[in-house]
Amino acid sequence: MPAVDRTPSKTVVTITRTFAAPRELVFRACTEAPLMSQWFARGPKMREGDILELDPRPGGRYLIEVVSNMDGRTYRMQGTYREVIRPSRVSFTWWYDLADFDESLVTIDLRDVDDGKTELTLTHSLLPERMLEPHRNGWEECMDALGQALSGLGPRA
């Protein structure tokens, strides 16, 4: 069997979005269950979900269960936090129960931009090449849901 090419240049999804919300609020949306549940693993393909475990600290774990609109099945996503640096970075491993590949790594970097806005860069690395497009599409849907969630929150939410 040929070796799998897992060089970062070929196995990375990177998405950058700017949100009209302060960085601290976007960070909280990435680390607090009530806010995270409004966008994480959300979109047209996922109709409902529950955050069953969320311990956002290095070595802490998360476990999220979602129901697919496409096939009605329940999926579990889970991993371990690698870095949590308030209010600029969250990094965690990523795996779901039907994956036929090793866990991957998600890093969310936040930086202040003009007028109280926040630039979010999500990098999902160590994915098999065949999984790049499905994960890119899924994260784009999540970013849309995050934008909607943030627009409904005030700066002091």
Residue, then its C-alpha position, 0 to 999 in steps of 0.5 A: m500500500p502506498a504511503v499517505d501524503r500528509t504534508p500540511s500543504k495538501t491536507v489543510v482547510t483554511i477559512t478566514r472570516t471577519f465578524a462584527a463582534p469584539r474578539e472576546l465575544v468571538f472567543r467565548a463563542c468558541t469556548e462556552a457551551p451556550l454560545m458554541s451550541q448556536w454554531f458549532a457543527r451547525g448548518p443546513k446539513m445538521r438540524e440539531g445537536d448537543i454539547l455533551e462535554l466541553d472542557p476548554r483547557p489544554g488536555g480538556r475534552y469535548l464531545i458533541e452529538v449532532v443529527s444529520n438532515m441528510d440521513g437522520r443519523t446521529y454523529r458524535m464529534q470529539g477531541t482534546y484541547r491542545e491550546v486555549i489562549r484567551p482571547s486569541r487561539v483555540s486548538f483541538t483535535w477533531w474526530y467523529d465516530l464514522a471517520d475512517f481516518d485518524e484524528s485531525l487538528v483544528t486551530i482557530d486564531l482570532r485577531d482584532v481588526d477595524d472598528g471592534k471587528t474580529e478576524l477569525t482564521l480556522t485551520h483544519s489540518l491533517l485531513p486526508e485529501r479526499m476529505l478536504e472539500p467536505h470539511r471545507n463545506g462543513w466549516e463554511e456552514c459553521m462560519d455562516a451559523l457563527g455569523q448569525a449567532l454573533s449578530g444576535l448577541g450584544p457586545r456584552a452577551 
